[in-house]
Amino acid sequence: MHVVAQSLDLGSNHLTGSLEGVEELDHLHSLRLDSNNFTGAVPRVSSPFLEVLDLSFNDLSGPLPASLADLVSLSMLMLAGNHFLEGQLTNQFTALSLLSILDISGSGLQHDMNHPNDAGDYLPDWLQLNRTGPLVPTQILQLMCYSVRAADNYIPYLTRIFISPSYFHYQACILHCHPYGTNLYYLIFASAILLILLPLIIVLAWPQLRARWVTLKDRWWSKSGAPAAGQMMSLVGTDVQGSTELWEWNNFVADNAMLVHDET
């Protein structure tokens, strides 16, 4: 009996090596090889039925094969985290009319600055910066950039796009910073809170602090040597209750009791 695999999921298995031979799996609907240590080129997958291709977080290198544009059933393309990829997304990807999720964040892909699209963005014609939307934070501190959206009349279902600003050379990104640094704000805020709370803490803790100070002062005076002439002093006699019987019964326990008595 001939068995044809339609789905292959080997993600997060610490696998190594190249992906040669994947091209022969020409009936796959889903191929997930993410979060491994595969090296080499992106495989030339040839299955016309492939809907999910996840090769993210490997060590793949080189340009994207032109055969990716032939996967007309593809709805999810994940290439994130492959830092050694080269080249750019071409206009051939407009053939992927069913594509809904594209993730190339953290990859080495980068658009050619000499060939901007019709909107003037460093992106292929089927993508553009969402300049009407809000700036979103990036992994770089205080750097805000526009998100990327699908251009009109190209790939109608493409609604989730994840592209690092490095791909479009940080075009239209804005660095939000104070001339003295944001740490100054935190310092001023913390100092103001401390100044407000410090008097309240002192008022609430004053009875305990005063009692502690008196205790420490009395102990210090009690250890300061013989009393001076005319200084008032008290003589206190103490004893361990039942010490005589305790000595006769157990000398060791009596010794410990006397040590506790003397220290107290």
N, C-alpha and C positions, 0 to 999 in steps of 0.2 A: 504494500500500500504506500502510495506516495503522499507524504505530508508536506503541506506548504505553510510555513510560518507567516502569520500576519502581524504579529507584534513581538518586539524584542526589547526587553527592559533590563539593562545591566548597570544601572546607575548606582553610584556610591559603593563600588566594590574594589577600589584601589587597583584597577586593572592597568596594565602598561602595554607598550607596543604600539604599532601602527594599526590603522583601520583598513588595511588592504583586505579585499575579499568581501567587504560590505556591499560592493557594487553588484554582486551576484544575487543578493536578496531582493529580487525584482517583484515580489508580491507583498512586500511589507506595507502595512497601514500606519504603523507607529514604530519609531526607532528612538529609544532613549538610552544614551550612553554617557550621560552627564556625570560630573563629579568623580572622574577617574583620573588617570595619568597618561592618557593616550597622547602620542606624539605623531609628527608627520603632517601630511596634508589633509584637508577636509575631503572625505571620500566622495566620489562621484556617484551618488545614489541615483538609481535609474528607475525605481518603482513608480509607475504612474498613479498608483493608489495611495502613496504616502501622504498622510495627513499631519503627522507630528514628527518633527526632527529636532531632537534635543542633544546637542553636542557641547553644551556649556560646561565651563569649569574643567577643561582639560588643558593640554599644552600643545594644541594644534598650531600649525604655522603655515605660512605661505598665503597666496591669494585664494579667494573663493572660486570654486569651479563654476564655469558657465552653465554646467548641467543643472545647478540649483534652480535656474529659471524655467527648467522643463518640468518641475514637479507641480503640475497644474492643480493637483488636489490638496496641496499643502495649506494648512491653516495655522500652523505654529512652527516658527523657526527660531531656535534658541542657540546662540553662539557666544553668550556672555562669558567673560572670564578667560578667554583664550588670548593671552596678551601678545602672542607672537604672530597673530594673523596680519596680513598685509593687504594693501589695496583698498577698494572702496565698493560701496553698493552701486551697481550699474542700473541703467534704465531698463535692462532686460527683465528685472524683477517685476515689472508691471504685468507680466504674463501670469503672475500668481494672484489671480483675481479673487481667490477664496481666503487669502492670507488675512488673519485677524490679530495675531500676536507676533511681534518681532522684537527680539532682544539681542542686541550686540553690545550692551554696556560692558565696559571693562575689557574690551577687545582692542587689538592693535589696529583695527580698521580706521582709516582717516581719509576724508574727502580731499580731492585735489583743489587747492585754492585757486588755481588758474581756470577752473571750469565751474563757476557757480551756476545755480539753476536760474530759471526765469524770474524768480522772486529775489534774486541776488543772494540767496543763502548758499552756504557751502554744503549742499545736500543734493541728492539726485532729484530729478524733476518731480518724482512722485512723493516727495517729502518736503516739508517746509517748517520753519520755526513758527510756533504758535504765538505770534507777537500780540495777539488780542487777549491772551490769557495771562495769568499772574506769573511772576518770576518764582522759580522753585529753588530751594537750597540744593547745593551739591556737596560732594565729599570734601571739597576744598573749603576751608573755613571762610565764612563771610562772602563767598562767591555765589551769586544768584544768576540763574540762566533761564531762558525760555525752554519750555518743553517742545518736543517735535510731534507734529501731527501729519496725517496723510493729506496730500494735496487733493484738491477736488478733481473728480473725473478720472481717477486712476485706479486705486484699489479700494472699493467701496466698504469692505468689511474690516479694514485695518484700523482698529481703534485703540490698541494697546501697543505703544512703541516705547522701547527703552534704549536710549542712545546716550552715551557719555558725551559731555560737551567737548571733549578732546576731538571727537569725530569731526565736528564742524568748527574746530579751531577756536572754541570759546567765543564765537561770534555773538555780538549783542549781549554778552554777559556783563554783569555789573558787580563791582566789588563794594560791598557796604561795610564801611569801617569809620571809626572816629579818629581824628588826627592824633589823639593821645592813646588810642587803643581802648577796646571795650573793657579791659580789666580795670580801668580807672572807675568805670561805672559801678562795678561790683565792689570795689574798695570803698567808694563813697557810700554806697547803700549799706554795706556791712557796718561801717563806722557809725552811720546814723542810727541804725537799729541798736547798736551797742550803747550809744549815748542815751537812748530812750530807755532801755531796759536796765542799765546799770544802777540808777537811783532806786528803782523799784526792787531790784535784787538786794541792795544794801538795806533798805527799810525792812524788808521781810526777814532778812537773815540777821539783823542787828542783835536781837536778844540772844540768839545762839552764839554769835561771834563774841558778844560781851561776856557771856558766861564762860566761854572757852578761854578768853583772855584772862579773866580773874583766876580760873583754875591753874592756868600755866604760870601766872605770876606768883600765886601762892606756893606752887611746887618749887619754883626757882628760889624764893626766899627761904623755903624750908631746907634747901640744900646749900645754902650760902655760908655755912659754918656756924660757929658758936654765936648765940644771941649777944647783942651789944648790951652795955650797961643800961638798965632801965627799960629794956624792951620786954613787952609782955609775952609770956610763953605759957603753954599748956603742957601738962604732963598726963599722959594717958597710959594706963596699965591694961594690958590685954593678956589673954591666955587661951590656949586651945582646950576646949571643953573635953573632959575625960582623957587628958593627955597621959595621966599616970597609968590608967588601965591600958591605954593604947600602946605605951612603951612595953608593958609586960606582955601584951598579946602579940604585937608585930612591930619590931624595931624599924623595918623598912618603911611601912606605912606611916609610922610616927615621924620618921625623918622627913618624908615628903610633906606631911601636914605642917611641920615646923617651917619648912622652906616657904610654903604658901603663906603661912602666917607672917613670917618676917618680910616677905616681898610686899605684902598688902599693907 
